[in-house]
Amino acid sequence: MASDRTLHVSIVTPQTTAFDGSAHAVSVPGSQSPFQVLYNHAPIISSLDAGIIKIQDPSNAITYFASREGFVEVLKNNVNIVVNELLEASTIDLAKAEADLATARESADSHSDRSAREVAEQLRMWLALVIIHQCWAAGFLVGLWEFRDRWGKPETAPRKLTAKWR
């Protein structure tokens, strides 16, 4: 019976269907607050901010994606996510992400006619990519939000918790 308690998840970008499969849980960066969708979740439509999407599949493997803004619809155990841009954590090139972040900062400084929201979203996306890659490479991609909420900056956390970061 437990195997029947799954969600069908679909993540679509303007270019492709990035993910289409089953999951036990999906965490998304809602624009009001991040939230998690489980089996029999109430119907909802929400806007999404740039951030991290986490999918836990039926075998308990976890897949992380860095996403731009978009929307999520949850209805009858179907989770449909539409985002402007999406990258799977395992495919992120740290050097490229850091270069893109530097480019975004330079662009923000040089173009006074761009809206502050557009610049902020671009910077948030690339910062999420850099954070995801650094954690992925260190093998420590569990509980990023919980870690931040509990300990603050990594240098203030107990040494045992941050050993993999160094």
HELIX and SHEET records of a PDB file:
HELIX    1   1 ALA A    2  ASP A    4  5                                   3    
HELIX    2   2 ALA A   89  THR A   91  5                                   3    
HELIX    3   3 LEU A   94  SER A  110  1                                  17    
HELIX    4   4 ALA A  116  ALA A  138  1                                  23    
HELIX    5   5 LEU A  144  TRP A  151  1                                   8    
HELIX    6   6 PRO A  154  THR A  156  5                                   3    
HELIX    7   7 ARG A  159  THR A  162  1                                   4    
HELIX    8   8 ALA A  163  TRP A  165  5                                   3    
SHEET    1   A 5 THR A  17  ALA A  23  0                                        
SHEET    2   A 5 LEU A   7  VAL A  12 -1                                        
SHEET    3   A 5 ASN A  78  VAL A  83  1                                        
SHEET    4   A 5 GLY A  70  LEU A  75 -1                                        
SHEET    5   A 5 ILE A  44  LEU A  48 -1                                        
SHEET    1   B 5 PHE A  35  VAL A  37  0                                        
SHEET    2   B 5 ALA A  25  VAL A  28 -1                                        
SHEET    3   B 5 GLY A  51  GLN A  56 -1                                        
SHEET    4   B 5 ILE A  62  SER A  67 -1                                        
SHEET    5   B 5 LEU A  86  GLU A  88 -1                                        
END                                                                             
